[in-house]
Amino acid sequence: MDAGSTFAVYAVKYATREALRHQHFYGHAAGQDPQDDPMPMDYFVWALVSPEHTVVVDTGFTAEVAARRGRQHLRCPTEGLKALGIDGTAVRHVILTHLHYDHTGTVARFPAATFIVQDAEMAFWTGRYAGRGELRFHVEADDLLYLVRENLNGRLRFVDGAGEVVPGITVHRVGGHTPGLQVVRVSTARGCLVLASDASHFYANVEEDRPFSVVTDLAQMYAAFDVVRSLADSPAHIIPGHDPLVIQRFPPAAPELAGIAVRLA
């Protein structure tokens, strides 16, 4: 990675939900986890900012989807980005780590962006199994239809495995949670940071080698932990996708943004 291209990295919290610990780990039913206590889940989008580029990672979901799915919607992701001085309508690069509803819900609010997605992810969600049972639950048809249409307009950039987005930012397919899940490696002033997204929803997933409960390929999910660890400069450089501890462990991007946006690097 080009060490000369460094980014400031921000996590923006836009929603949350109450949950129990056993809901987050594969193969653990209620009462079976020795710590079956409350374990809330937060929802984030991320912004990567350098003098040359502003790259957004994932786009969250809408208030309407939150109400239907029982999530607490706190703000539109683009409003959180706006508080950081980022105008969603001007962003040129949006990385979609995967196409679940909580990562693609406001794609239409980025009209100037090219969306970076893995070949395998788009192929799966436009393929024969996308509408089946548990798989169908995790996506919103309108989000997928928007991306199919914009692909025809030349606004999707496909990656097969690993690829550079802009100097200093690369994506890496890991699978496991979804067939084409990708993680994001970012060059920062404090080293190479990995936005794990749903390769590790919580610190506990990667730190304890415990897969998350939503799995399309269990072996790939374990392998994803290994890839994430290998890409990050240290365990402290791994940022999970949904852990409320992110807001606690990192400083607010500005005093007035406490509890809303933190600076990761």
C-alpha positions in Angstrom: 0.0 0.0 0.0 1.2 3.5 -0.8 2.4 4.8 2.6 2.3 8.3 1.3 -1.5 8.3 1.0 -3.0 8.6 4.5 -6.6 9.1 5.5 -8.5 10.3 8.5 -11.1 7.7 9.3 -14.4 8.3 11.0 -17.2 6.0 12.2 -20.7 7.6 12.2 -23.4 5.9 14.3 -26.9 6.2 12.7 -29.0 3.5 14.5 -29.0 0.9 17.3 -31.0 -2.0 18.6 -31.3 -3.9 21.9 -30.3 -7.6 21.7 -29.0 -10.5 23.8 -25.5 -11.9 23.6 -26.6 -15.3 22.4 -28.2 -13.7 19.3 -24.8 -12.6 18.0 -22.9 -15.9 17.9 -23.2 -18.9 15.7 -24.6 -22.1 17.3 -25.6 -20.5 20.6 -29.2 -20.7 21.5 -30.9 -18.8 24.3 -29.7 -20.1 27.7 -26.7 -21.8 26.3 -24.3 -18.9 26.3 -22.6 -18.5 29.8 -23.0 -14.7 29.4 -26.5 -14.5 28.0 -26.8 -10.8 29.0 -27.8 -7.7 27.0 -25.5 -7.0 24.1 -26.8 -4.1 22.0 -25.9 -3.7 18.3 -25.0 -0.3 16.8 -25.1 0.6 13.1 -22.4 2.6 11.4 -21.2 4.1 8.2 -17.6 5.1 7.7 -15.8 8.1 6.1 -12.2 8.0 4.8 -10.9 11.5 4.2 -7.6 12.7 2.7 -6.8 16.0 0.9 -7.4 14.2 -2.4 -10.3 11.9 -1.8 -13.4 11.3 0.3 -14.6 7.7 0.4 -17.7 6.5 2.1 -18.0 2.9 3.3 -21.6 1.6 3.3 -24.8 3.7 3.3 -26.9 2.4 6.2 -30.7 2.2 6.1 -33.7 4.5 6.2 -36.1 5.4 9.0 -38.9 3.5 7.2 -36.8 0.3 7.1 -35.8 0.8 10.7 -39.5 1.1 11.8 -40.4 -2.0 9.9 -37.5 -4.0 11.2 -37.7 -2.9 14.8 -34.4 -0.8 14.9 -34.0 2.5 16.6 -33.2 5.0 13.8 -31.1 8.0 15.2 -30.3 10.0 12.0 -30.0 9.6 8.3 -26.4 8.4 7.6 -26.0 11.4 5.3 -26.9 13.7 8.1 -24.1 12.2 10.2 -21.7 12.6 7.4 -22.8 16.2 6.9 -21.9 16.9 10.5 -18.3 15.9 9.5 -18.5 18.4 6.6 -19.1 15.7 4.0 -21.8 16.3 1.4 -23.2 12.9 0.2 -24.3 14.3 -3.1 -20.6 15.1 -3.9 -19.0 11.9 -2.8 -17.4 10.1 -5.8 -16.5 6.7 -4.2 -18.8 4.5 -2.1 -17.6 1.1 -1.0 -20.4 -1.4 -0.3 -19.0 -4.1 1.9 -22.0 -6.3 1.1 -25.6 -5.9 0.1 -27.5 -6.5 3.3 -30.2 -3.9 4.1 -28.2 -2.1 6.7 -25.3 -1.4 4.4 -27.2 -0.3 1.2 -30.3 1.6 2.4 -29.5 5.2 1.3 -27.6 4.5 -1.9 -29.8 7.0 -3.8 -28.5 9.8 -1.7 -25.1 9.5 -3.3 -25.9 10.5 -6.9 -22.3 11.3 -8.0 -20.8 8.1 -6.6 -19.4 5.0 -8.2 -20.3 2.0 -6.0 -17.5 -0.5 -5.4 -18.8 -4.1 -5.0 -17.5 -7.6 -5.3 -18.4 -9.6 -8.4 -19.5 -12.5 -6.1 -21.8 -10.3 -4.0 -23.7 -8.8 -6.9 -23.9 -12.2 -8.6 -25.4 -13.8 -5.5 -28.0 -11.3 -4.8 -29.2 -11.3 -8.4 -29.0 -15.1 -8.6 -31.2 -18.1 -7.8 -31.0 -18.2 -4.0 -31.4 -14.5 -3.1 -35.2 -14.9 -2.5 -35.0 -17.9 -0.3 -36.1 -17.7 3.3 -33.5 -16.4 5.7 -31.4 -15.0 2.8 -34.3 -12.9 1.6 -34.9 -11.4 5.0 -31.5 -9.6 5.0 -32.0 -7.5 1.9 -34.3 -4.8 0.6 -35.5 -5.3 -2.9 -35.6 -1.6 -3.7 -31.9 -1.3 -2.8 -30.9 -4.2 -5.0 -33.1 -2.8 -7.9 -31.4 0.6 -7.6 -28.0 -1.0 -7.9 -29.0 -3.2 -10.9 -30.3 -0.1 -12.6 -27.3 2.0 -11.9 -25.0 -0.8 -13.1 -26.7 -0.4 -16.4 -25.8 3.3 -16.1 -22.1 2.5 -15.5 -22.0 3.5 -11.9 -20.9 0.1 -10.4 -17.2 -0.9 -10.2 -16.7 -4.6 -9.7 -13.8 -6.2 -7.9 -12.9 -9.8 -8.0 -10.9 -10.5 -4.8 -8.6 -7.6 -3.9 -8.3 -4.2 -5.5 -7.3 -0.6 -5.0 -10.1 1.9 -4.7 -7.8 5.0 -4.6 -4.2 5.1 -3.4 -4.2 4.2 0.3 -7.4 2.2 0.3 -7.9 -1.4 -0.8 -10.8 -3.8 -0.6 -10.4 -7.6 0.0 -13.1 -10.2 -0.5 -13.5 -12.5 2.6 -17.0 -14.0 2.3 -18.4 -16.0 5.1 -21.2 -13.7 6.3 -22.3 -13.2 2.6 -20.6 -14.7 -0.5 -19.0 -11.4 -1.5 -18.4 -9.7 1.7 -15.3 -7.4 1.5 -13.3 -5.6 4.1 -11.5 -2.3 3.7 -7.8 -1.6 4.5 -6.9 2.0 4.9 -3.5 3.7 5.2 -3.6 6.2 8.2 -1.1 8.2 10.2 -1.2 5.5 12.8 -0.8 2.5 10.4 -3.0 0.3 8.3 -6.5 0.1 9.7 -9.0 -2.5 8.7 -12.7 -1.8 8.6 -14.0 -5.3 9.2 -17.6 -4.5 8.6 -19.6 -7.8 9.0 -16.5 -10.0 8.9 -16.5 -9.2 12.6 -19.6 -7.5 13.9 -18.2 -7.2 17.4 -14.7 -7.2 18.8 -15.6 -10.6 20.4 -16.1 -12.3 17.1 -12.5 -11.8 15.9 -10.8 -11.7 19.3 -12.5 -14.9 20.5 -12.7 -16.6 17.1 -16.5 -16.8 17.5 -18.4 -16.6 14.2 -21.5 -14.3 14.0 -24.9 -15.9 13.9 -25.7 -15.0 10.2 -23.5 -17.3 8.0 -23.5 -18.3 4.4 -20.2 -20.2 4.7 -18.8 -21.1 8.1 -15.3 -22.0 7.0 -15.0 -18.8 5.1 -16.1 -16.8 8.2 -13.3 -18.4 10.1 -10.9 -17.6 7.3 -12.1 -14.0 7.2 -10.9 -13.6 10.8 -7.4 -14.7 9.6 -7.5 -12.3 6.6 -8.6 -9.4 8.8 -5.8 -10.1 11.3 -3.2 -10.3 8.5 -4.3 -7.0 6.9 -4.3 -4.9 10.1 -1.1 -3.6 11.7 -2.2 -4.9 15.1 -5.4 -6.1 16.8 -6.0 -2.5 17.8 -6.2 -1.6 14.1 -9.3 -3.8 13.6 -12.6 -2.0 13.6 -15.7 -4.2 13.9 -18.9 -3.4 12.1 -21.5 -3.1 14.8 -19.9 -2.9 18.2 -21.0 -0.1 20.6 -17.5 -0.3 22.1 -16.3 1.6 19.0 -18.0 4.8 20.2 -16.5 4.2 23.7 -12.9 3.4 22.6 -12.3 6.3 20.2 -12.5 10.1 20.7 -15.4 12.1 19.3 -14.7 13.6 15.9 -15.6 17.0 17.6 -17.0 17.7 21.0 -20.5 18.3 19.7 -20.4 14.9 18.0 -20.0 12.8 21.1 -22.0 9.6 20.7 -22.5 10.3 17.0 -19.1 10.2 15.2 -15.7 9.1 16.4 -12.3 9.5 14.8 -10.6 6.1 14.4 -7.3 7.4 13.0 
